[in-house]
Amino acid sequence: MSSKSTKNLYLGLDLSTQQFKGVVIDEELNVVAEDSVSFNDKTLLKNYVLPNGFIVDKNDPDCITTPVLVWIEAFDVLLQKLRDQKTFDFKNIVGISGCGQQHGSVYWAENACENGLKRLKQHSSSNDDDHGEIVVEKLRQLPKNLFLIDYLKECFSRANSPIWMDSSTTKYCRLLEERLGGSQKLFEITGSKAYERFTGSQIMKFQTESNDLYLKTERIQLVSNFVSTLLLGEYTSVDYSDGSGMNLFDIINLKWSQECLDACAPDLLSKLYHELVHPLTILGPIAIYFVDRYGFDPDCKVIAFTGDNPSSYYALASDPETIVISLGTSDTVIASVKASQAPKEAFDGHLFVNPMKKNDNDNLLMLLLCFKNGSLVRERVKEEITQKDWQQMSELLCHSPPSNHGYIGMFFDDQEILPHNIQGRFYFDAHGVQVKDLEPSCKARALLEGQCLAKRLYLQRANIDLANVKRIVITGGGSVNIDLLQILADTFGKPVHAAFAPNSACLGGAYRAIDAIKDHNKSITSTIQWLIAAQPRSEFVQVYDEMLVRYADLENQLTNQHQQASHNQKTHHHHSAANNLGLQATKNHH
């Protein structure tokens, strides 16, 4: 067994959809220990949720929650698992930060701080003696056999927390926009139109449908500052970056929008706490509960927690000149943009306060774009044309040159986000004429080229100037596909770097802890190591520049006809949207 690390260490935590993850690193960014607890693990948890760690309401499948006690119990189990690895001592951890799944919310009951949280913190008291010196006396009042769940199980007005997967608040989204004067006004204040998963509409639903419980709620938190609250033993603030995903926060003036708060629920400001904080803020020392149970140093600092997307971006981007693309079930694209250059018109993307923002005067924002049809479509097409072999897919790509003889494909097997609500497969020849299908080598290239062109197109529409971008960093399962990475490099005209970082959100927390305690600005010294995966080939960059214009025109044609079909469907109930579409979606072959 390796000897224990005696260096200064940092702990990053990630309370995600299905797991609570932790990683311990040293100042050279070496991983010393990492572990996780799944919320469906009945061998480790008394409070577990089958089959996937969250609850889908039987009466309303759009309502998706997780019991807050599952998270609390999993936190203690995670720390025990890390301790049992015996590769480090908790006393050497000098800073902790982390993240939570974005948009989810936790509802503390009246007197929860007094009756629960203070008991985690109350192991020490400070008194001035006659000489004016601070004397810290450890009272050690808490029995050793009690865990977080024992102190906090009665502390919540709402047992089950709505998570980002919940989409049960559509009518409240429309009501929020209506009260604000439209989606454009909401976007101008908060950086996003109203979305079902965003916290504002979730709170509005709770207050409207369960007002008695809302009135008994002392504090409403995001998943991120809920975790930092446990660590500190007192309520902590929402940070700027995660607060941007609530439809409640003024992302330019860095304060709650009273208009948005009033539109959502009465007396909401008092339940959220007045101040928000920068994501590099040191909140204070760890609660003595963790000192006594796990051996943390009482001087260990807790740094503000943020959302998982901002935390991943912090870990993967060395500077604002980096675009990060996560290739997963959905493909996510994150880029930096100055507020003065950010989109002014509402769109189906999001603007958050950037976690790399240096100070309150630095108006750096983070743009997030989500493309719903990601790896599942890539896998499906691969199986349709190659019998499940990526090597065959690569060989097929060799038979079609960049630009694909003019053929373009759009693969929206699930209802897409960008472009909004389009579903189906659409194939076009070099003249822009829709065709029924493509032969395998053309289809393989059309899939990858179409997905890369879409990412560039929507970044361009969001005012991201590629002249200010130095590199693209790719993470996720798709980052092992060298063909896709080469097409990305050629499409963007930028080098593509691959980062193998399955725990990037967790690492982002540990890296922010280092930078906060050492008072560093974000740099390469707190960034996951990348490998250059693909360099742009100059002879093909111009080919894709020209192809992008064609792709944009065809997509505009498609969305215009979709909108017309939707309009016709509303005004003529006897016509279906499909019959009104000039461009017919090709049936999926699955």
C-alpha distance (Angstrom), angle and dihedral (degrees) to the residues before:
residue distance angle dihedral
M1 . . .
S2 3.79 . .
S3 3.79 117.9 .
K4 3.78 118.9 -102.6
S5 3.78 118.9 -91.8
T6 3.81 112.5 -113.6
K7 3.82 96.4 -174.3
N8 3.78 125.0 106.0
L9 3.78 105.5 -77.4
Y10 3.81 135.9 -162.0
L11 3.81 129.3 -151.2
G12 3.80 122.9 -145.4
L13 3.81 119.5 -167.7
D14 3.81 132.2 -168.3
L15 3.79 123.0 -169.9
S16 3.80 98.3 -165.6
T17 3.80 134.2 169.8
Q18 3.80 98.3 -80.4
Q19 3.81 105.8 10.2
F20 3.79 145.8 36.8
K21 3.82 106.1 -135.6
G22 3.79 132.5 -170.2
V23 3.80 134.5 -173.7
V24 3.81 129.0 -175.1
I25 3.82 118.3 -155.5
D26 3.79 137.3 174.9
E27 3.81 126.8 -130.3
E28 3.82 91.1 -88.0
L29 3.84 88.1 58.6
N30 3.81 93.0 -111.0
V31 3.80 113.0 150.5
V32 3.81 109.3 -119.3
A33 3.80 98.2 176.1
E34 3.80 139.2 -9.8
D35 3.79 135.1 178.6
S36 3.78 143.1 153.6
V37 3.78 142.7 -153.5
S38 3.81 120.3 -144.3
F39 3.80 116.3 -142.6
N40 3.82 91.1 -134.3
D41 3.83 94.2 55.1
K42 3.79 105.4 116.8
T43 3.81 91.6 177.2
L44 3.83 90.2 66.5
L45 3.79 104.7 26.4
K46 3.79 134.2 57.8
N47 3.79 86.8 -165.4
Y48 3.79 106.0 52.4
V49 3.79 135.3 146.0
L50 3.81 124.0 -139.3
P51 2.93 137.3 -118.3
N52 3.81 103.0 5.1
G53 3.80 108.8 0.6
F54 3.81 97.5 -95.4
I55 3.81 136.1 74.2
V56 3.80 124.7 -116.8
D57 3.81 108.9 -159.3
K58 3.82 110.1 -118.9
N59 3.80 91.4 -146.4
D60 3.80 95.3 44.2
P61 3.83 115.0 23.8
D62 3.81 89.7 -169.8
C63 3.81 89.1 65.5
I64 3.83 108.9 86.2
T65 3.81 124.1 173.6
T66 3.79 144.3 158.2
P67 3.83 123.9 -142.1
V68 3.80 107.1 -111.3
L69 3.83 90.7 -139.0
V70 3.83 88.8 63.7
W71 3.81 89.0 61.4
I72 3.81 93.0 45.6
E73 3.80 94.7 50.5
A74 3.81 91.8 43.9
F75 3.83 90.0 54.9
D76 3.81 92.7 61.0
V77 3.81 92.0 43.0
L78 3.83 90.5 51.1
L79 3.81 92.2 52.4
Q80 3.81 90.2 48.1
K81 3.82 91.1 51.2
L82 3.81 91.1 49.9
R83 3.81 90.9 48.9
D84 3.81 91.5 48.6
Q85 3.81 90.4 59.6
K86 3.84 87.3 71.1
T87 3.82 92.8 -154.0
F88 3.81 94.6 120.0
D89 3.79 143.9 9.1
F90 3.79 119.3 -113.7
K91 3.83 87.7 -137.0
N92 3.83 88.3 72.2
I93 3.81 93.2 58.7
V94 3.80 106.2 103.4
G95 3.80 99.4 174.1
I96 3.83 139.6 25.9
S97 3.76 130.6 -168.1
G98 3.76 136.6 145.6
C99 3.75 146.5 141.1
G100 3.76 146.8 -103.4
Q101 3.79 136.0 -141.7
Q102 3.78 105.2 -78.2
H103 3.84 124.9 -105.3
G104 3.84 97.1 12.6
S105 3.81 115.8 126.4
V106 3.83 139.3 -150.8
Y107 3.83 124.9 -155.1
W108 3.83 118.3 -150.0
A109 3.80 116.8 -159.0
E110 3.80 126.6 -128.1
N111 3.82 112.2 -69.4
A112 3.81 92.1 9.7
C113 3.79 90.8 132.8
E114 3.81 93.0 49.6
N115 3.80 96.7 41.7
G116 3.80 100.3 35.0
L117 3.78 120.1 11.7
K118 3.80 96.8 43.5
R119 3.79 89.4 56.5
L120 3.81 88.3 61.4
K121 3.78 90.6 52.1
Q122 3.80 101.7 35.8
H123 3.76 97.5 88.9
S124 3.79 90.6 98.0
S125 3.78 135.8 43.6
S126 3.78 129.9 -172.1
N127 3.80 124.3 -141.4
D128 3.75 133.0 171.6
D129 3.79 111.8 -124.3
D130 3.79 124.1 -152.3
H131 3.82 91.4 -81.3
G132 3.79 93.5 54.1
E133 3.80 92.0 -110.6
I134 3.77 121.3 140.0
V135 3.78 112.6 -116.7
V136 3.80 117.1 -163.5
E137 3.78 113.8 -157.8
K138 3.78 120.3 -170.6
L139 3.78 107.8 -139.7
R140 3.84 96.4 -177.1
Q141 3.79 93.2 -161.2
L142 3.79 98.7 153.9
P143 3.81 117.5 95.1
K144 3.78 112.9 -118.6
N145 3.80 94.0 -126.9
L146 3.81 95.8 62.1
F147 3.80 122.9 93.9
L148 3.81 134.5 -166.2
I149 3.79 91.5 -87.1
D150 3.81 91.3 55.8
Y151 3.79 91.7 57.4
L152 3.80 98.3 39.1
K153 3.81 107.1 34.5
E154 3.82 93.1 102.5
C155 3.81 94.8 41.3
F156 3.81 102.6 90.7
S157 3.80 130.2 83.8
R158 3.79 89.6 -162.5
A159 3.80 117.3 43.1
N160 3.81 96.3 -163.4
S161 3.79 121.3 51.4
P162 3.82 119.1 -145.0
I163 3.81 109.9 -124.7
W164 3.80 134.2 -158.6
M165 3.81 92.3 -88.0
D166 3.81 91.2 65.5
S167 3.82 112.9 107.7
S168 3.81 99.4 168.7
T169 3.82 97.2 111.8
T170 3.82 103.7 75.1
K171 3.81 94.9 125.0
Y172 3.81 90.5 49.2
C173 3.81 90.9 51.5
R174 3.80 89.8 55.0
L175 3.81 90.7 45.6
L176 3.81 91.9 50.3
E177 3.81 91.8 51.5
E178 3.79 90.8 45.3
R179 3.82 92.5 52.1
L180 3.81 90.9 48.4
G181 3.81 93.3 48.7
G182 3.79 98.8 -102.3
S183 3.80 142.9 -34.6
Q184 3.81 91.6 -76.0
K185 3.81 92.2 60.7
L186 3.81 91.8 47.7
F187 3.81 90.1 49.0
E188 3.81 92.2 50.3
I189 3.81 90.8 54.9
T190 3.81 103.6 35.6
G191 3.82 105.7 21.5
S192 3.81 93.8 -116.9
K193 3.77 141.1 67.7
A194 3.82 115.1 -120.1
Y195 3.80 112.2 -68.9
E196 3.79 128.3 -174.0
R197 3.80 94.3 -127.1
F198 3.82 94.1 49.2
T199 3.80 114.5 106.6
G200 3.81 98.3 -121.4
S201 3.80 95.7 65.7
Q202 3.82 89.8 41.8
I203 3.81 90.6 56.0
M204 3.81 90.6 45.6
K205 3.80 90.1 54.3
F206 3.82 92.1 48.0
Q207 3.81 93.5 49.1
T208 3.81 93.0 45.7
E209 3.80 98.2 44.9
S210 3.84 100.4 31.0
N211 3.81 104.8 26.5
D212 3.82 93.3 153.0
L213 3.82 89.6 60.1
Y214 3.81 91.8 42.1
L215 3.82 89.6 56.1
K216 3.82 89.0 51.9
T217 3.82 91.4 52.5
E218 3.80 114.7 106.8
R219 3.80 99.1 -177.4
I220 3.82 136.4 8.8
Q221 3.79 116.0 -155.0
L222 3.76 140.2 176.8
V223 3.79 117.8 -116.7
S224 3.82 88.7 -104.2
N225 3.80 99.8 57.0
F226 3.81 89.8 37.2
V227 3.82 87.7 67.4
S228 3.82 93.6 46.2
T229 3.83 87.5 49.2
L230 3.81 90.2 57.5
L231 3.80 90.7 49.8
L232 3.79 94.7 47.6
G233 3.80 97.9 39.6
E234 3.80 91.2 -131.2
Y235 3.78 137.4 70.1
T236 3.80 113.6 -73.8
S237 3.79 129.9 -162.2
V238 3.77 129.7 -102.2
D239 3.82 110.8 -107.5
Y240 3.81 123.9 -125.1
S241 3.81 96.6 -109.9
D242 3.81 99.6 48.8
G243 3.79 90.6 37.1
S244 3.80 87.1 62.4
G245 3.83 89.2 70.7
M246 3.81 95.9 64.0
N247 3.86 105.5 73.2
L248 3.83 84.9 -125.8
F249 3.81 105.8 84.1
D250 3.80 127.4 86.3
I251 3.81 99.2 -134.3
I252 3.81 94.7 -166.0
N253 3.82 99.8 45.7
L254 3.84 92.5 35.4
K255 3.78 97.1 -131.6
W256 3.78 139.7 98.0
S257 3.79 112.2 -78.0
Q258 3.80 105.9 -122.9
E259 3.81 89.0 -158.7
C260 3.80 91.4 57.4
L261 3.81 93.3 43.1
D262 3.81 91.9 51.2
A263 3.81 90.7 47.6
C264 3.82 91.3 54.6
A265 3.79 107.5 42.0
P266 3.82 142.7 -24.9
D267 3.80 119.7 -92.5
L268 3.80 90.5 5.1
L269 3.81 96.3 144.5
S270 3.80 92.1 64.7
K271 3.81 90.1 52.1
L272 3.82 94.8 50.4
Y273 3.83 98.2 43.4
H274 3.78 120.5 -115.8
E275 3.79 104.2 -105.6
L276 3.78 129.0 62.1
V277 3.80 120.4 -162.8
H278 3.79 139.8 -142.5
P279 3.84 110.6 -100.6
L280 3.83 90.3 -116.2
T281 3.82 94.0 56.9
I282 3.82 117.6 129.6
L283 3.81 103.5 -134.3
G284 3.81 99.6 -170.9
P285 3.81 143.3 -87.2
I286 3.78 123.8 -35.0
A287 3.82 119.4 -92.7
I288 3.78 113.9 -95.0
Y289 3.82 90.8 -120.4
F290 3.81 87.4 76.2
V291 3.80 92.0 44.5
D292 3.78 92.3 55.4
R293 3.79 99.1 39.0
Y294 3.81 101.4 39.6
G295 3.80 105.6 16.3
F296 3.82 99.3 -110.9
D297 3.79 115.2 166.5
P298 3.84 108.3 -103.8
D299 3.82 87.6 -129.8
C300 3.82 92.5 58.2
K301 3.79 106.5 128.2
V302 3.81 126.1 -133.0
I303 3.82 113.7 -146.0
A304 3.81 123.1 -159.7
F305 3.81 114.6 -81.5
T306 3.82 121.9 -134.8
G307 3.82 139.9 -173.0
D308 3.79 122.4 -65.3
N309 3.81 95.2 -113.4
P310 3.84 95.5 51.8
S311 3.81 89.1 43.6
S312 3.82 92.5 52.7
Y313 3.79 90.6 47.6
Y314 3.81 90.2 51.8
A315 3.80 90.4 52.6
L316 3.80 96.8 45.3
A317 3.82 104.2 37.7
S318 3.79 118.7 68.0
D319 3.81 92.1 -166.9
P320 3.83 142.0 -6.8
E321 3.82 89.8 -85.1
T322 3.82 90.1 73.9
I323 3.80 125.4 92.8
V324 3.81 114.1 -157.0
I325 3.80 119.9 -154.2
S326 3.79 119.6 -171.5
L327 3.81 111.7 -160.0
G328 3.78 107.5 -154.9
T329 3.79 141.7 117.7
S330 3.77 82.2 -48.8
D331 3.80 119.2 23.5
T332 3.81 113.5 -126.8
V333 3.81 124.2 -162.6
I334 3.82 120.6 -164.4
A335 3.80 125.5 -174.7
S336 3.80 138.5 162.3
V337 3.79 121.7 -114.0
K338 3.80 133.1 171.9
A339 3.79 114.5 -116.1
S340 3.80 90.6 -120.1
Q341 3.83 90.2 57.7
A342 3.81 98.2 39.0
P343 3.82 121.1 114.1
K344 3.79 113.1 -79.1
E345 3.80 96.5 -165.1
A346 3.81 120.5 72.9
F347 3.80 112.7 -103.5
D348 3.80 139.1 166.9
G349 3.78 94.6 -88.8
H350 3.79 133.5 76.4
L351 3.79 138.8 -115.3
F352 3.80 117.6 -153.0
V353 3.78 131.5 175.8
N354 3.81 104.2 -91.8
P355 3.84 115.1 -112.7
M356 3.84 87.3 -143.5
K357 3.81 90.1 61.0
K358 3.83 104.8 130.3
N359 3.82 98.5 -149.0
D360 3.78 142.3 -21.2
N361 3.80 91.5 -79.7
D362 3.81 92.6 55.8
N363 3.83 104.9 90.7
L364 3.80 95.3 -161.2
L365 3.80 113.9 151.3
M366 3.79 132.9 -168.5
L367 3.79 118.6 -132.1
L368 3.80 117.1 -150.5
L369 3.81 123.0 -167.7
C370 3.80 122.8 -178.5
F371 3.81 124.2 -159.9
K372 3.80 109.2 -166.7
N373 3.82 97.3 -158.7
G374 3.79 103.2 70.0
S375 3.79 133.1 125.1
L376 3.82 96.7 -6.8
V377 3.81 90.2 61.1
R378 3.82 91.7 45.0
E379 3.81 89.7 52.1
R380 3.79 92.8 44.8
V381 3.81 94.5 51.8
K382 3.80 90.8 45.0
E383 3.82 89.7 54.8
E384 3.81 92.3 46.4
I385 3.79 94.6 54.6
T386 3.83 107.1 24.5
Q387 3.80 109.9 27.6
K388 3.84 92.8 -110.8
D389 3.82 101.0 -53.1
W390 3.83 121.9 127.0
Q391 3.81 89.8 -164.9
Q392 3.81 89.5 61.4
M393 3.80 88.3 47.7
S394 3.82 89.5 55.7
E395 3.79 90.9 49.1
L396 3.80 90.7 51.4
L397 3.81 90.4 51.8
C398 3.82 88.8 57.2
H399 3.81 89.0 63.6
S400 3.81 93.7 59.4
P401 3.82 122.6 55.6
P402 3.83 125.2 -136.5
S403 3.83 106.8 -73.3
N404 3.81 88.0 35.2
H405 3.84 97.4 -120.4
G406 3.81 85.6 -62.0
Y407 3.81 96.0 -58.1
I408 3.82 116.4 138.9
G409 3.80 127.9 -171.0
M410 3.80 133.4 -167.1
F411 3.79 114.4 -163.2
F412 3.81 112.7 -164.6
D413 3.81 102.1 157.5
D414 3.82 89.3 158.7
Q415 3.78 123.5 39.9
E416 3.80 101.9 -78.5
I417 3.82 128.7 -131.3
L418 3.82 95.1 -155.8
P419 3.05 104.1 60.3
H420 3.79 91.7 27.7
N421 3.83 118.3 -110.4
I422 3.84 97.2 -19.3
Q423 3.79 113.8 144.0
G424 3.81 132.0 -176.7
R425 3.80 138.6 45.7
F426 3.77 121.2 -72.1
Y427 3.83 125.0 -169.6
F428 3.81 126.7 -171.7
D429 3.80 133.8 -174.5
A430 3.81 127.5 -137.9
H431 3.83 90.7 -81.1
G432 3.81 93.8 52.8
V433 3.79 92.5 -106.8
Q434 3.79 114.6 143.4
V435 3.81 114.4 -116.6
K436 3.79 129.0 -165.7
D437 3.82 98.9 -122.8
L438 3.82 143.6 -17.6
E439 3.78 128.9 -122.6
P440 3.83 113.2 -108.0
S441 3.83 101.1 -95.4
C442 3.82 91.5 47.3
K443 3.79 92.3 44.8
A444 3.81 92.2 51.3
R445 3.79 91.9 53.0
A446 3.82 94.0 39.5
L447 3.80 89.7 57.0
L448 3.81 96.2 52.5
E449 3.80 96.3 36.9
G450 3.80 92.0 47.3
Q451 3.81 92.7 52.0
C452 3.82 92.7 47.6
L453 3.82 93.4 46.3
A454 3.81 90.9 49.7
K455 3.81 91.3 55.3
R456 3.77 92.5 50.1
L457 3.81 92.2 44.8
Y458 3.81 94.6 53.5
L459 3.79 92.8 44.5
Q460 3.80 87.6 52.3
R461 3.81 90.9 49.1
A462 3.81 88.3 51.3
N463 3.83 90.1 57.0
I464 3.80 96.4 -107.2
D465 3.81 105.3 155.5
L466 3.80 108.5 -148.4
A467 3.81 88.6 -155.8
N468 3.82 85.6 73.8
V469 3.82 93.7 49.4
K470 3.80 120.2 91.9
R471 3.77 102.4 178.3
I472 3.79 148.0 -1.0
V473 3.80 119.2 -131.8
I474 3.80 116.6 -157.6
T475 3.77 126.2 -159.6
G476 3.80 135.3 166.6
G477 3.80 133.7 60.9
G478 3.80 93.5 -54.2
S479 3.80 91.6 60.2
V480 3.82 90.1 85.0
N481 3.82 91.6 63.2
I482 3.81 103.6 96.2
D483 3.83 93.3 -172.3
L484 3.80 91.6 58.3
L485 3.82 91.2 46.4
Q486 3.81 92.3 51.4
I487 3.79 92.0 50.4
L488 3.83 88.9 48.9
A489 3.82 90.8 51.7
D490 3.82 91.7 49.2
T491 3.82 93.8 43.7
F492 3.80 94.1 51.1
G493 3.81 97.4 31.2
K494 3.82 88.9 -131.7
P495 3.81 135.1 112.6
V496 3.79 112.7 -97.9
H497 3.79 119.2 -142.0
A498 3.80 123.4 -164.6
A499 3.79 120.5 -142.9
F500 3.78 119.2 -168.7
A501 3.78 97.4 -150.2
P502 3.80 115.3 140.9
N503 3.81 88.4 165.5
S504 3.81 98.4 43.7
A505 3.83 93.4 133.1
C506 3.80 90.5 52.5
L507 3.81 92.3 46.1
G508 3.79 89.9 48.6
G509 3.79 87.5 62.5
A510 3.80 93.1 51.3
Y511 3.82 91.6 46.1
R512 3.80 91.9 51.1
A513 3.80 89.1 50.5
I514 3.82 89.2 55.8
D515 3.80 93.7 47.2
A516 3.81 93.5 45.6
I517 3.80 95.2 49.4
K518 3.80 94.1 42.3
D519 3.83 90.7 41.6
H520 3.81 91.8 -126.2
N521 3.76 127.8 156.4
K522 3.79 114.0 -127.6
S523 3.82 111.9 -78.1
I524 3.78 144.4 144.8
T525 3.83 86.9 -75.0
S526 3.81 89.1 74.8
T527 3.79 101.7 38.1
I528 3.81 132.0 102.6
Q529 3.78 110.4 -105.4
W530 3.80 114.9 -103.0
L531 3.77 133.7 -158.3
I532 3.81 120.7 -145.1
A533 3.79 103.5 -112.8
A534 3.81 103.6 172.5
Q535 3.81 138.2 6.4
P536 3.81 120.7 -151.6
R537 3.81 113.8 -104.3
S538 3.79 107.4 -135.7
E539 3.81 94.3 -147.2
F540 3.83 90.4 61.6
V541 3.81 101.4 38.6
Q542 3.81 91.7 78.7
V543 3.80 90.6 45.8
Y544 3.80 89.5 59.4
D545 3.82 92.5 42.7
E546 3.80 87.6 60.7
M547 3.79 93.0 40.8
L548 3.82 90.6 53.9
V549 3.81 90.6 62.2
R550 3.81 90.8 53.8
Y551 3.80 92.2 44.9
A552 3.82 91.4 51.8
D553 3.82 92.1 49.5
L554 3.80 92.5 50.0
E555 3.79 92.7 46.6
N556 3.82 90.8 49.8
Q557 3.79 89.2 50.9
L558 3.80 89.9 50.3
T559 3.81 95.7 47.9
N560 3.81 93.1 44.9
Q561 3.79 91.3 53.8
H562 3.81 90.8 45.0
Q563 3.81 90.0 53.5
Q564 3.78 90.8 47.6
A565 3.79 90.4 49.8
S566 3.81 91.1 50.1
H567 3.80 89.9 49.8
N568 3.80 91.7 49.1
Q569 3.78 90.6 47.9
K570 3.79 91.0 55.0
T571 3.79 94.2 47.1
H572 3.82 97.6 38.7
H573 3.78 110.5 36.7
H574 3.79 92.2 -175.1
H575 3.83 91.3 64.3
S576 3.78 117.6 75.2
A577 3.80 121.6 -141.8
A578 3.77 90.2 -118.1
N579 3.78 93.3 57.2
N580 3.78 91.4 50.7
L581 3.79 95.1 50.7
G582 3.77 111.7 104.9
L583 3.80 88.0 -163.3
Q584 3.77 109.9 57.2
A585 3.78 119.3 -146.9
T586 3.77 112.2 -126.1
K587 3.79 112.9 -123.5
N588 3.79 114.6 -102.7
H589 3.77 114.1 -110.8
H590 3.78 99.2 -136.2
